[in-house]
Amino acid sequence: MEYKELVIPAPIGASGDDITTWALPEGAIARLERGGVGGKKFSPDGRYLAVATKIGLWWYEVATMSPVALWETERGMISNIAFSPNGKWIAVSNWDKVLTVWDIQRGVGIAQMELSNFRDSFVFSPDNRWLAIGNRDTGNVELREPETGTIASTLIEEAENDGVFRCLTFSSDTQLLASTSRDNTNDDAESIIVWDVESGERVACLTGHTGYIYRLGFSPCGRFLASGGEEDGTVIVWGVEGWEKIKAHTGYGKSDMIPSYSLEGVLRVAAVSYDDDTVTVWNLGNNEKLYTADSEAPVTFSNGSQLVYQYGPDFLEVWTLGNPTPRRTVQTHMSFVDTSESLIFSQDGKTIVAEYRYGSVLLWDVESKQARPAIASESDAKNQHIHVSSQGDLYATSIHKNTVKLWKVGSRESLIAEFTSNEPARLAALTPTNNRLASAHEGGNLIVWDVQSGDKLHEFRHPLQTPTDDSDQVGKLMFRPDGKLLISDAQYGPNVQLWDVERGEEIQEFPSDEFWDIEMFSPCGRYLVGSAGKNIILWNVKRREILTTLPFLWACDFAYSPCSSYLACGGEDPEGILLWDLKRCEIYKRLLLPEGCQDVHSLKFSSCGQYLAFGAAWETGMEKVPICLWEVGTGKHIVTFWGHTTDVQAVAFSPNNEILASASFDGSILLWDLKPYL
């Protein structure tokens, strides 16, 4: 097949080669990260790689793995993509269940259609006449005209649908369409339904897989259909003429199998192993191993010759048959930790520290917009956390099995101490004065360590309702600013416990029978606030008694002003953000949210205490999620920024209040220019 040469239009809003400025929303000066990764597809001519992310569609030139464009950022949150075989169109679906067909050369959408589920699968026919869409909810397959979105016919699924992903593939002559279906004879397996495209009739139902089917693919000659199993290391080749099973390739361990025919008809497979977290390409004809690499994420294997996979948390790599050296680009697949401390500026304002889900911490240089691991010598560690001292210095902890390591973070990290116990560690907390470290272990055991000597000072046991349940573990540790008290939080049972670190005992007066969702000490250490369903509880630490209980719906985040004068509470309360005067013990103000916004997800005061920023959670109907800025003294609304496609998980002011940083579940950090407003 001859392919029309693709010319990708320039990215919207680009400023030279600085990709941090591409397609920026109004008010933003840079975007760090490129968004959490979804689907990945090679263009038909193999020259480009399209990557679906939660902020839009990135285009890469495969030869260099350099980004060349960023598309469809108006809504972002892309879930799946597919190229037409002639390279003329690309179909893009998003989390709003909208599928758009784009004219690639012109960079414009030509048709839109509504999906039943944002995970619905779709594929173009080889003659470019049809766009087949697998309905995840009903199991039916719709054949649509790509240029109009009009439904030409519907292939009816007779088996009871189970709502799982449907694989779809056309034969090379477009006469047949194969899709996976629930196997009526085995609830734990799938069968393959083959349809005649013109008549809509079934021509075959193929059974033989003992589990789910991961991928399907016809041979270029049209004589064979290959099906790869999910987690079973099996590929079955079926003969089209009589629909008999020709051969079963087995013995590849616990692997997802992605069979793919080359243009010459050679059958190869990418095996994604659960045993050792690798992806391996095999030639199934002679069982020759062609390539292997570390990868845990879903991969894409095209034409039996091009492979793209996630390498570690921060990179995409592309391997091409005949080229032993993979090409790499920076593209994280992670979002950020859902806490107010997951995004902070360094004391000098030159560095942004970002804490990601799965335990990775990166340091972003504000001027160069480049990132580096907080702990370079353990860049692959999956349980790292950042800590800020009372002097503004940065520290990090890393956890591996039974050992917690404490690091000083700067231009070069330095190992300060190691703490090893008899039980696997889960998380750690550091006092702001850096003299004590607390670690939480499986089974609810808590240990307080002396940082300088490495000695154990105290051991506590946080009672767990179901200690053998991995989800019922201590999920939060936090010291009071003076380091004398420690709070621990578990999923079940007694929800929150407070410990006197000086005396080595539990504080019995603390109302641990309350179901507290989140907790936070005030900077002065006199107050502890917690969310308890439809109420906020403010506890006086010195008197060891409840100071007040405030009606407030489902608080999601708290923020104290630096001088501990005010407490800001955000959540799902219809009256907006509550500002509580801690000294007078009364409501100071209520800040109304933008129209259509009902859920506050993150809050942060500026270092001077004069300003308050909030980031919202995404709600139905939102194209972008708001970030608002208020003046605390007057309650005056200053500005609202619209940029992220989904929940804003953290916001942070630079020390000079010139930049506001926001981190989102979309996998990006936006930097907003505050100079025109403050």
C-alpha positions in Angstrom: 0.0 0.0 0.0 1.2 3.5 -0.9 0.9 6.1 1.9 0.3 9.7 1.3 3.1 11.7 3.0 1.9 13.3 6.2 2.6 16.9 6.9 1.7 17.7 10.5 0.4 21.3 11.0 2.4 23.4 13.4 1.2 23.3 17.1 -1.3 25.9 18.1 0.3 28.7 20.1 3.8 27.4 19.6 6.8 29.7 20.4 9.7 28.2 18.5 11.1 25.0 19.7 10.1 25.6 23.4 7.5 22.9 23.8 6.6 24.2 27.3 4.9 27.1 25.5 2.8 25.1 23.1 -1.0 25.5 23.2 -0.9 27.3 26.5 -4.1 28.5 28.1 -4.6 32.3 28.7 -2.5 33.5 31.6 0.0 30.6 31.6 3.7 31.1 30.9 4.8 27.4 30.8 3.6 23.8 31.0 5.8 21.3 32.7 5.2 17.6 31.8 3.3 16.5 28.7 0.3 14.9 30.3 -0.6 11.4 31.5 -0.3 8.9 28.6 -3.2 6.9 27.2 -3.2 5.2 23.7 -0.2 5.3 21.3 -0.4 4.7 17.6 2.1 4.8 14.7 1.1 6.6 11.5 0.6 4.2 8.6 3.8 5.3 6.9 5.7 4.7 10.3 7.1 8.2 10.3 5.1 9.6 13.2 3.9 8.5 16.6 0.7 9.9 18.0 0.4 9.8 21.8 -3.0 10.3 23.4 -2.6 12.1 26.7 -4.8 13.8 29.3 -4.0 17.3 27.9 -4.2 16.5 24.2 -2.6 14.7 21.3 1.2 14.8 20.9 2.8 14.1 17.6 6.4 12.8 17.5 8.8 12.2 14.6 9.8 8.6 15.0 13.3 9.0 13.6 14.3 11.5 16.4 11.4 11.1 18.9 11.2 14.9 18.9 7.7 16.4 19.4 6.4 18.2 16.4 2.9 19.2 17.4 0.3 19.2 20.1 -3.4 19.0 19.1 -6.9 19.0 20.6 -6.1 20.7 23.9 -9.5 22.3 24.1 -10.8 19.4 26.2 -7.9 17.0 26.3 -8.4 13.8 28.3 -7.9 11.6 25.3 -8.7 8.0 25.8 -8.0 6.3 22.4 -6.8 7.0 18.9 -6.8 5.3 15.5 -5.3 6.2 12.1 -7.1 5.6 8.7 -4.8 3.3 6.6 -4.4 6.0 3.9 -3.0 8.4 6.6 -5.7 11.0 5.8 -7.6 10.9 9.1 -7.1 10.2 12.8 -10.0 9.4 15.1 -9.6 10.7 18.6 -11.9 9.8 21.6 -12.0 11.5 25.0 -13.3 11.0 28.5 -16.4 12.9 27.7 -17.4 10.0 25.3 -16.9 12.2 22.2 -15.1 10.8 19.2 -13.8 13.3 16.6 -12.4 12.4 13.2 -9.6 14.8 12.2 -8.3 15.7 8.8 -4.6 15.4 9.5 -3.3 17.6 6.7 -5.6 20.5 7.6 -5.5 19.9 11.4 -9.3 20.3 11.7 -12.1 18.0 12.9 -14.5 16.9 10.2 -17.0 14.7 12.1 -18.0 14.1 15.7 -20.0 11.2 17.2 -21.1 10.2 20.7 -19.8 7.0 22.3 -21.5 4.8 24.9 -18.3 4.6 26.9 -15.1 6.6 26.8 -13.3 3.2 26.6 -15.1 2.1 23.4 -12.7 0.6 20.8 -12.6 1.7 17.2 -10.7 1.0 14.0 -10.7 2.1 10.4 -11.3 -0.4 7.5 -8.4 -0.9 5.1 -10.3 0.7 2.3 -10.9 3.8 4.6 -14.7 3.4 3.9 -15.7 2.5 7.5 -15.0 3.4 11.1 -16.0 0.4 13.2 -16.8 1.2 16.8 -17.2 -1.5 19.5 -19.9 -0.6 22.0 -18.5 -1.5 25.4 -21.9 -1.5 27.0 -23.9 -3.6 24.5 -21.2 -5.5 22.7 -22.5 -4.4 19.3 -20.3 -3.0 16.6 -21.3 0.1 14.6 -20.1 0.8 11.1 -19.9 4.5 10.5 -18.9 6.7 7.6 -15.8 8.6 8.8 -16.5 11.9 7.1 -20.0 12.3 8.5 -20.3 9.9 11.5 -23.4 8.4 10.0 -24.2 4.9 11.1 -24.4 2.6 8.1 -25.1 -0.6 9.9 -24.9 -2.3 13.3 -23.5 -5.7 13.9 -25.6 -7.2 16.8 -23.9 -9.0 19.7 -26.0 -12.0 20.7 -23.9 -13.1 23.8 -24.6 -11.5 27.1 -22.2 -8.5 27.4 -19.9 -8.1 30.3 -18.7 -4.6 29.6 -15.0 -5.5 28.9 -12.8 -4.1 26.1 -13.6 -5.3 22.6 -10.8 -6.1 20.2 -11.7 -5.2 16.6 -9.8 -5.9 13.3 -10.7 -5.9 9.6 -9.4 -8.3 7.0 -7.1 -6.7 4.4 -9.9 -6.7 1.7 -12.5 -5.1 4.2 -14.9 -8.1 3.6 -14.5 -9.4 7.2 -14.6 -7.9 10.6 -13.5 -9.8 13.7 -14.3 -8.9 17.3 -14.0 -10.5 20.7 -17.1 -11.7 22.5 -18.0 -13.3 25.7 -17.8 -17.1 25.4 -21.3 -18.5 26.3 -19.8 -21.9 27.2 -17.2 -20.4 29.6 -17.7 -17.4 31.8 -14.0 -16.9 32.2 -13.1 -16.9 28.5 -13.8 -15.0 25.3 -14.6 -16.2 21.8 -14.1 -14.4 18.4 -17.0 -13.4 16.2 -16.3 -12.9 12.5 -18.8 -10.8 10.5 -19.4 -10.3 6.8 -19.2 -6.5 6.5 -21.5 -6.1 3.6 -24.3 -8.4 4.8 -23.8 -8.0 8.5 -24.1 -11.7 9.0 -21.9 -13.9 11.2 -19.7 -16.2 9.4 -17.8 -17.8 12.3 -17.6 -18.1 16.1 -14.2 -19.2 17.2 -13.5 -20.7 20.6 -10.3 -22.0 22.0 -8.9 -19.4 24.3 -9.2 -20.3 28.0 -9.3 -16.6 29.1 -9.7 -13.1 27.8 -8.3 -12.1 24.4 -5.9 -9.2 24.3 -5.4 -8.5 20.5 -6.5 -9.7 17.1 -4.9 -9.3 13.7 -5.5 -10.6 10.1 -2.6 -11.5 7.8 -2.0 -9.2 4.8 -3.0 -12.1 2.5 -6.3 -12.5 4.3 -5.8 -16.2 4.8 -5.1 -16.1 8.6 -6.3 -14.5 11.8 -4.1 -14.4 14.8 -5.5 -13.9 18.4 -3.3 -13.2 21.4 -4.4 -14.1 24.9 -4.5 -11.9 28.0 -2.0 -13.0 30.7 -1.8 -16.5 29.3 1.2 -16.3 26.9 -0.8 -17.9 24.0 -1.3 -16.9 20.4 -3.7 -18.9 18.2 -3.6 -18.8 14.4 -6.9 -19.5 12.6 -7.4 -20.4 9.0 -9.9 -18.2 7.3 -11.1 -20.7 4.7 -12.5 -23.2 7.1 -12.1 -21.3 10.4 -10.0 -24.1 11.8 -7.3 -23.7 14.4 -4.0 -24.1 12.5 -1.5 -23.6 15.4 -1.3 -22.5 19.0 1.9 -20.8 20.1 2.3 -21.3 23.9 4.9 -21.2 26.6 5.4 -17.4 27.0 4.5 -17.3 30.7 2.0 -14.9 32.2 2.0 -12.4 29.4 -0.4 -10.3 27.4 0.2 -11.2 23.7 0.0 -8.7 20.9 0.3 -10.6 17.6 1.1 -8.4 14.5 1.8 -9.4 10.9 4.5 -7.6 8.9 3.6 -6.3 5.5 5.4 -9.4 4.1 3.2 -11.7 6.2 5.6 -12.6 8.9 3.9 -13.2 12.2 5.6 -11.6 15.3 4.3 -11.0 18.8 5.0 -8.5 21.6 4.7 -10.4 24.9 4.2 -8.1 27.9 5.2 -10.2 30.8 3.8 -10.0 34.3 6.5 -12.3 35.6 9.4 -9.9 35.2 7.8 -6.6 33.9 9.3 -6.8 30.4 8.1 -6.6 26.9 9.7 -9.1 24.4 9.3 -9.3 20.6 9.3 -12.8 19.2 9.3 -14.1 15.6 6.7 -16.9 16.0 7.8 -18.7 12.9 11.1 -19.8 14.4 10.6 -18.6 18.1 13.5 -16.2 17.7 13.8 -13.5 20.3 14.2 -10.2 18.5 14.1 -7.6 21.3 13.4 -7.3 25.0 13.1 -4.3 27.4 11.8 -3.4 30.8 8.2 -2.1 30.7 5.2 -2.4 32.9 2.7 -0.2 31.0 0.6 -1.1 28.0 2.5 -1.2 24.7 1.7 -0.8 21.0 3.1 -3.1 18.3 2.5 -2.2 14.7 3.1 -4.0 11.4 5.3 -6.6 13.2 8.1 -4.1 13.2 7.5 -1.1 15.4 7.1 -1.1 19.1 6.4 1.7 21.6 6.4 1.2 25.3 6.7 3.1 28.6 10.3 2.9 30.0 10.2 3.7 33.7 7.9 6.4 34.9 9.3 9.2 32.7 10.1 7.9 29.2 8.5 6.5 26.1 10.8 4.3 24.0 10.4 3.2 20.3 12.1 0.1 18.9 12.1 -0.6 15.1 13.0 -3.9 13.5 16.5 -3.7 12.1 17.6 -0.9 14.5 18.9 -2.4 17.7 19.0 1.0 19.6 15.7 2.3 20.9 14.8 6.0 20.6 13.5 7.8 23.7 11.5 10.8 24.6 10.4 12.3 27.9 6.7 11.4 28.5 5.5 10.5 32.0 2.5 8.3 32.6 1.9 9.5 36.1 -0.3 12.1 37.9 0.5 13.8 41.2 -0.1 12.9 44.8 -3.5 14.2 45.9 -2.2 16.4 48.8 -1.4 20.1 49.2 2.3 19.2 49.9 2.8 17.4 46.6 3.8 20.7 44.9 6.1 23.2 46.5 8.6 25.9 45.6 12.1 25.9 47.0 13.0 28.7 49.4 14.8 30.7 46.6 12.0 30.1 44.1 14.3 28.6 41.6 13.0 25.0 41.9 9.6 23.4 42.0 9.4 20.0 43.8 6.7 17.7 42.5 5.7 14.5 44.2 4.0 11.9 41.9 1.8 8.9 42.4 3.7 5.7 42.8 6.4 7.5 44.8 8.6 9.4 42.4 9.8 13.0 43.2 11.2 15.4 40.5 12.9 18.7 40.9 11.9 21.2 38.1 14.2 24.1 37.3 11.9 27.1 36.9 14.2 28.9 34.5 15.2 26.0 32.2 12.0 24.1 32.6 14.0 20.9 32.9 13.5 18.2 35.5 15.8 15.8 37.4 15.2 13.2 40.1 15.3 14.3 43.6 17.3 11.2 44.4 19.3 10.5 41.3 21.0 7.4 42.7 17.6 5.9 43.3 15.7 7.3 40.4 13.7 4.1 39.9 12.5 3.9 43.5 8.7 3.8 43.9 8.3 5.2 47.4 9.9 8.6 47.7 8.5 11.6 49.6 9.6 15.1 50.0 9.9 16.9 53.4 10.5 20.6 54.1 12.4 21.7 57.2 11.5 24.7 59.3 14.4 26.5 57.7 13.1 25.8 54.2 15.6 23.1 53.4 14.5 20.1 51.3 14.8 16.5 52.4 13.5 13.3 50.9 12.9 9.8 52.2 13.0 6.6 50.1 11.7 3.3 51.1 12.8 -0.1 50.0 11.5 -3.2 51.8 12.4 -2.8 55.5 14.7 0.2 55.1 14.0 3.9 55.1 16.7 6.2 53.8 16.9 10.0 54.6 18.4 12.3 52.0 19.4 16.0 51.9 18.1 17.3 48.5 20.0 20.0 46.6 22.3 20.4 43.6 23.4 16.9 44.6 21.7 14.6 47.0 23.5 13.3 50.1 22.5 10.3 52.2 22.0 11.3 55.8 20.9 8.1 57.5 19.3 4.7 57.1 16.7 3.0 59.3 16.0 -0.7 59.1 13.3 -2.7 61.0 12.0 -6.2 61.0 8.8 -5.3 59.0 8.3 -3.8 55.6 8.1 0.0 55.7 5.2 1.8 54.0 5.8 5.5 54.7 7.8 8.0 56.7 7.6 11.4 58.3 10.3 13.9 59.3 10.1 16.5 62.0 10.5 20.1 60.7 13.6 20.3 62.9 15.1 17.2 61.2 16.0 15.5 64.5 13.4 12.7 64.4 12.0 10.4 61.7 8.9 8.2 62.1 8.2 5.2 60.0 5.0 3.2 59.5 5.2 -0.6 58.9 2.9 -3.4 57.8 0.6 -4.4 60.6 0.4 -0.9 62.0 3.7 -0.8 63.8 5.1 2.8 64.1 8.8 3.6 65.0 10.2 6.9 66.0 14.0 7.2 65.2 16.7 9.6 66.3 18.1 10.9 63.1 21.6 11.6 64.3 22.2 8.4 66.2 19.9 6.1 64.2 18.5 4.7 67.5 14.9 3.7 68.1 13.3 6.1 70.5 9.7 4.7 70.7 7.5 2.1 69.1 3.8 2.4 68.9 1.1 0.1 67.5 -1.7 1.7 65.5 -4.7 -0.6 65.9 -6.0 -2.0 62.6 -9.4 -3.5 62.1 -8.1 -6.1 59.6 -4.3 -6.2 59.9 -4.0 -9.0 57.2 -5.7 -6.8 54.6 -3.1 -4.9 52.6 -5.5 -1.9 52.2 -6.0 -1.6 55.9 -2.6 0.0 56.8 -1.4 3.2 58.2 -1.8 5.6 55.3 -0.6 8.9 56.8 2.0 10.1 59.3 2.5 13.7 60.3 4.5 15.5 63.0 3.4 18.6 64.7 5.7 21.5 63.7 7.7 21.2 66.9 8.1 17.5 66.5 6.6 16.6 69.8 3.4 15.0 68.6 2.8 12.5 65.9 -0.5 11.7 64.2 -1.2 8.4 62.4 -4.2 7.6 60.1 -5.4 4.2 59.0 -8.2 3.2 56.6 -10.3 1.2 59.0 -10.8 0.7 62.7 -9.8 3.5 65.0 -9.2 6.0 62.2 -6.8 8.5 63.7 -4.4 8.2 66.6 -2.3 10.9 68.3 1.0 10.1 70.0 3.2 12.0 72.5 6.7 11.5 71.1 8.4 13.0 74.1 6.8 10.6 76.6 6.3 7.7 74.2 2.5 7.3 74.8 -0.8 7.7 73.1 -2.9 10.8 73.9 -6.0 9.2 75.2 -8.1 12.4 75.1 -7.9 12.6 71.3 -11.3 11.7 69.8 -10.1 8.7 67.8 -13.6 7.3 67.6 -14.5 10.0 65.0 -14.2 9.0 61.4 -11.6 11.6 60.2 -10.9 11.8 56.5 -8.0 14.3 56.5 -6.1 16.1 59.3 -3.7 19.0 59.5 -1.7 20.8 62.2 -1.6 24.6 62.2 1.9 26.1 61.7 1.9 27.3 65.3 1.0 23.8 66.5 -1.9 24.9 68.7 -4.6 23.5 66.5 -5.4 20.2 64.7 -8.2 20.2 62.1 -10.0 17.2 60.7 -12.8 16.4 58.3 -15.5 14.1 59.7 -18.1 13.6 57.0 -20.5 16.5 57.1 -18.5 18.3 59.8 -15.1 19.9 60.4 -13.6 19.3 63.9 -11.1 21.8 65.3 -9.1 20.3 68.2 -7.2 22.5 70.7 -3.9 20.6 71.0 -2.8 22.3 74.3 -6.1 21.8 76.1 -6.7 18.5 74.4 -10.3 19.2 73.7 -12.6 19.9 70.8 -12.6 23.7 70.2 -15.5 23.7 67.8 -17.4 21.6 65.3 -18.5 23.3 62.0 -21.1 22.0 59.6 -19.3 21.6 56.3 -20.0 19.1 53.5 -17.2 16.7 52.7 -14.0 18.7 53.2 -11.3 17.8 50.6 -8.5 20.1 51.7 -7.4 22.6 54.4 -4.9 25.4 54.4 -3.6 27.5 57.3 -2.4 31.0 56.8 1.4 31.2 57.7 0.8 33.1 60.9 -2.0 30.6 61.9 -4.6 33.4 61.9 -7.0 31.8 59.4 -8.0 28.3 58.4 -9.4 27.8 54.9 -11.7 24.8 54.3 -12.6 23.5 50.9 -14.8 20.7 49.7 -18.3 20.1 48.4 -20.1 22.6 50.5 -22.5 24.7 48.4 -21.6 27.9 50.3 -18.0 27.7 48.9 -14.8 28.0 50.8 -14.9 28.7 54.5 -12.4 31.1 56.1 -12.3 30.5 59.9 -10.7 33.1 62.2 -8.7 31.0 64.6 -8.1 33.7 67.1 -11.7 34.9 67.4 -13.1 31.4 66.9 -15.6 32.5 64.3 -16.3 32.5 60.6 -14.4 35.2 58.9 -15.6 35.0 55.4 -17.1 32.6 52.8 -15.7 32.7 49.3 -18.1 31.8 46.5 -17.0 29.5 43.8 -17.2 30.1 40.0 -20.5 29.2 38.4 -20.8 25.5 37.7 -18.0 24.6 40.3 -19.0 22.7 43.4 -15.9 20.9 44.5 -12.7 22.5 45.9 -9.8 20.1 45.5 -6.8 22.1 46.6 -6.0 25.2 48.7 -2.9 27.2 49.5 -2.1 30.5 51.1 0.7 32.7 49.8 3.8 32.9 52.0 2.8 36.5 53.0 -0.7 35.3 53.9 -2.4 38.0 51.9 -3.7 35.7 49.1 -5.5 32.4 48.8 -5.5 30.1 45.7 -7.8 27.2 45.1 -8.0 24.5 42.4 -11.3 22.7 41.6 -12.2 19.2 40.8 -13.6 18.4 37.3 -17.4 18.2 37.0 -19.7 17.2 34.1 -19.9 20.0 31.6 -16.5 21.5 32.3 -14.1 21.9 29.4 -11.4 23.3 31.7 -11.1 23.3 35.5 -10.9 26.7 37.3 -8.1 28.0 39.5 -9.1 31.0 41.5 -7.2 33.7 43.4 -8.6 35.8 46.3 -7.3 38.6 48.5 -7.8 37.3 52.0 -8.3 40.6 53.8 -11.1 41.8 51.6 -12.4 38.5 50.2 -12.0 40.1 46.8 -11.8 37.8 43.8 -8.6 38.7 41.8 -8.5 36.3 38.8 -9.7 32.9 37.6 -7.4 30.8 35.4 -8.8 28.0 33.1 -6.3 25.5 31.9 -6.3 21.9 33.3 -8.6 19.3 31.8 -9.4 17.6 35.1 -8.9 17.8 38.9 -6.3 20.3 40.2 -4.5 18.3 42.9 -2.2 21.0 44.2 -1.4 24.7 43.9 1.7 26.6 45.1 2.9 30.2 45.2 6.4 31.2 44.4 8.1 33.0 47.4 7.8 36.4 45.6 4.2 35.7 44.6 5.0 36.2 40.9 4.1 32.7 39.8 1.4 30.3 40.8 2.0 26.6 40.0 -0.8 24.1 39.6 -0.5 20.3 39.3 -3.3 18.2 37.9 -4.5 14.7 37.5 -4.0 15.4 33.8 -0.3 14.8 34.5 0.9 18.4 33.8 2.1 21.4 35.9 1.0 24.8 34.7 2.9 28.0 35.7 0.7 31.1 35.8 1.9 34.7 35.6 0.6 36.6 38.7 2.5 39.9 38.0 -0.4 41.6 36.2 -2.7 40.9 39.2 -0.6 41.3 42.4 
